[in-house]
Amino acid sequence: MDVRDSNGAILQDGDNVTLIKDLKVKGTSETLKRGTMIKGIQLTDNPDEVNCRHAKIKGLVLRAEFLKKA
């Protein structure tokens, strides 16, 4: 099962991605800005979601539709 970013590129474990939209993070006062680089994503069982880490936020799950392969 392929996980695709907003442009249709196939994502794999360990890829670097950038955000295409400002995203508010539930449970925190943080907002991830458009263009933020997320390094080393991990795929999940759900093809619409990826696990990733950000400097300030642990256990972050992002929807693939808001990502672009870097």
Secondary structure, 3 states (H helix, E strand, C coil): CCEECCCCCEECCCCCEEECCCEECCCCCCEECCCCEECCCEECCCCCEEEECCCCCCCEEEEHHHEEEC
